[in-house]
Amino acid sequence: MAHLSSSAVKQITEIVKRYENEKTPLMMILSAIQSEYGYIPLDVQELVSDLTGIPVAEIYGVVTFYSFFSLNPKGKYVVGVCLGTACYVKGGQSIIDKFSEILGVKPGQTTADGLFTLSALRCIGACSIAPAVSINGKVYPKMTVGKVQEVVDEYRKLGGAN
């Protein structure tokens, strides 16, 4: 826990206290921490364990089981490529391969500049517009391999801007 700042410890402690009267608070605590920080590293899991009495192994198991939790920081732009059946059949794998090639990362990884995280999604419910890509909630319908560079360039131009 030596890596956590005193303000982070204070904020995480406040999050844990918010749910102290819940019968099973772990998911709520972890969700709040994920929302606040974007990821849940081991030192945060250890602090949550100290504050709740829940074993680190159990916390780690929850964090690694659910895909919406992350052990590592995500990029500013999370590129989710749907690989559900409809998207896969219509070329989803080729699209994620192209994003991987252009960004220089594999699915689940973040670019060195912290700008992009590439994610393989199972189904985003956009079968009628397959193959679909989601970037921070914005859906790109009927994506093609040829459009991937254009989309990446669009976000690179934005860069660190909000």
C-alpha positions in Angstrom: 0.0 0.0 0.0 3.0 2.2 0.0 2.2 3.3 -3.6 -1.2 4.9 -2.6 -1.2 8.6 -1.8 -2.8 9.7 1.4 -5.7 11.3 -0.5 -6.3 8.1 -2.4 -6.4 6.1 0.9 -8.8 8.7 2.3 -11.1 8.5 -0.7 -11.1 4.7 -0.9 -11.8 4.6 2.9 -14.8 7.0 2.3 -16.1 4.7 -0.5 -15.8 1.6 1.8 -17.6 3.5 4.6 -20.5 4.4 2.2 -21.3 0.7 2.0 -20.6 -0.5 5.5 -24.2 -1.3 6.3 -24.7 -3.4 3.2 -24.8 -7.2 3.6 -22.6 -7.9 0.6 -20.8 -4.6 -0.2 -17.9 -5.8 -2.3 -19.4 -5.3 -5.8 -20.6 -1.8 -4.9 -17.3 -0.9 -3.4 -15.3 -2.2 -6.4 -17.7 -0.5 -8.8 -17.3 2.8 -7.1 -13.5 2.5 -7.1 -13.5 1.5 -10.7 -15.7 4.5 -11.6 -13.4 6.8 -9.7 -10.0 5.6 -10.7 -10.6 3.5 -13.9 -8.9 0.4 -12.5 -8.3 -1.5 -9.3 -4.7 -2.4 -8.8 -3.4 -4.8 -6.1 -2.5 -2.2 -3.6 -6.1 -0.9 -3.7 -7.4 -4.4 -3.3 -5.2 -4.8 -0.2 -6.5 -1.6 1.3 -10.1 -2.7 0.6 -9.3 -6.0 2.3 -7.8 -4.3 5.4 -10.9 -2.0 5.6 -13.5 -4.8 5.1 -11.9 -7.9 6.4 -12.6 -9.6 3.0 -9.6 -11.7 1.9 -7.5 -10.2 -0.9 -7.9 -13.5 -2.8 -11.7 -13.1 -2.8 -11.4 -9.5 -4.0 -8.9 -10.4 -6.7 -11.2 -13.2 -7.8 -14.0 -10.8 -8.3 -11.9 -8.1 -10.0 -10.5 -10.7 -12.5 -13.8 -12.5 -13.0 -15.9 -9.5 -14.1 -14.8 -7.9 -17.4 -15.9 -4.4 -16.4 -13.2 -4.3 -13.7 -9.6 -3.8 -14.7 -6.3 -4.4 -12.9 -4.5 -1.8 -15.2 -5.3 1.7 -16.2 -7.3 2.0 -19.4 -6.5 4.4 -22.2 -8.4 7.7 -22.7 -10.2 6.0 -25.6 -11.4 2.4 -25.1 -11.9 0.8 -28.5 -14.3 -2.1 -28.1 -14.7 -4.3 -31.2 -17.7 -6.6 -31.1 -16.9 -10.2 -31.7 -20.4 -11.5 -31.1 -21.8 -13.9 -33.7 -23.2 -11.3 -36.1 -20.2 -9.1 -35.9 -17.8 -12.0 -36.1 -19.5 -13.4 -39.2 -19.4 -10.0 -40.9 -15.6 -9.4 -40.3 -15.2 -8.5 -36.7 -12.0 -10.5 -36.3 -10.4 -8.7 -39.3 -11.4 -5.3 -37.8 -9.9 -6.0 -34.4 -6.8 -7.4 -36.1 -6.5 -4.1 -38.0 -6.9 -2.0 -34.9 -4.3 -4.1 -33.2 -1.9 -3.6 -36.1 -2.4 0.2 -36.3 -2.3 0.7 -32.5 0.5 -1.7 -31.8 -1.3 -3.5 -29.0 -3.2 -6.7 -28.5 -6.8 -6.8 -27.2 -6.7 -6.1 -23.5 -3.7 -3.8 -23.8 -3.2 -0.1 -23.7 -0.9 2.0 -26.0 2.3 3.3 -24.5 1.0 6.9 -24.8 -2.1 5.9 -22.7 -4.5 7.1 -25.5 -6.1 3.8 -26.5 -7.1 0.5 -24.9 -8.2 -2.2 -27.3 -10.9 -4.6 -26.1 -12.7 -7.6 -27.6 -16.4 -7.4 -26.8 -18.7 -10.4 -26.9 -21.9 -8.7 -28.0 -23.0 -5.1 -27.8 -26.5 -5.7 -29.0 -25.9 -4.0 -32.4 -26.4 -7.0 -34.6 -28.4 -5.1 -37.2 -25.4 -2.8 -37.8 -22.7 -5.4 -37.6 -19.8 -5.3 -37.5 -19.9 -2.7 -34.8 -17.1 -0.9 -32.9 -17.7 1.2 -29.7 -15.3 3.9 -28.6 -16.2 5.4 -25.2 -19.8 4.6 -25.8 -20.0 6.0 -29.4 -20.9 3.2 -31.8 -19.5 2.9 -35.2 -21.9 0.8 -37.4 -21.0 -1.4 -40.3 -17.3 -0.9 -39.7 -14.8 -2.0 -42.3 -11.1 -2.7 -42.2 -10.7 0.3 -44.6 -12.3 2.7 -42.1 -10.1 1.7 -39.1 -7.2 4.0 -39.9 -9.7 6.9 -40.4 -11.3 6.3 -37.0 -7.9 6.0 -35.2 -6.7 9.2 -36.9 -9.9 11.0 -35.7 -9.1 10.1 -32.1 -5.4 10.8 -32.4 -6.3 14.4 -33.5 -8.3 14.8 -30.4 -5.4 13.4 -28.4 -5.5 14.4 -24.8 -8.3 16.9 -25.4 -11.5 16.4 -23.5 
